[in-house]
Structure formats: C-alpha cells, structure tokens
C-alpha cells in the first residue's frame, strides 16, 4: 500500500493509518529491544560508545512517540521544517521521521 496520499486524506481512521501504526509499532519494539540488549551487556554507563548508542535509541523512541501523535492529529507525513509532504519512500524507510531530506540535512 502506498503512503503517497493527499494531506487531507490521512486522518487517524484512514486505512493507511493502520499500516503506519504497524510500522511505528515495529520501530518502537525494535528500539526497545536494542535498549534492553545494551542494558544486558553489563557495560558501564560511563562507556562513551554505549552512552552514545543509548542516547540515539532514546531520541529515536521520542521521535516515534511524536510520530504517533502526528498520526493522531492528522499531520503525519508533513515536514516540520517546510510543511511540504515527506516523500512516501522516506516514510517507508524511516516512519518516524519528522522532516524531508532537505530539512533534515539543514538540521544536521
């Protein structure tokens, strides 16, 4: 199913919303499993690499929760930087992204 929908059609009850929720749920469960695996390594919290990985996973989890909120309020798929639609291919790969590639590269 294509996620390439006109902005006005992507309501929380739209059929594509279920597919998006599934992708977001998968992304969340994957990140939670990664976080659990990091915690189970027994490495010191002061380990710089582990700390960076943990922070990146926590940022992704926050973005995923924000994506769920955007899905519910009908703004999912709209770039927070330029307000243009995020390409569906990008959302397919990174369903929680809040930005198009151009705006993301500016933010980085």
Secondary structure, DSSP 8 states (H G I E B T S, - for coil): ------GGG--TTSHHHHHHHHHHHHHHHHHHHHHHHHHHT---TT-HHHHHHHHHHHHHHHHHHHHHHHHHHT-TTB-TTT-SB--HHHHHHSTT--S-HHHHHHH-
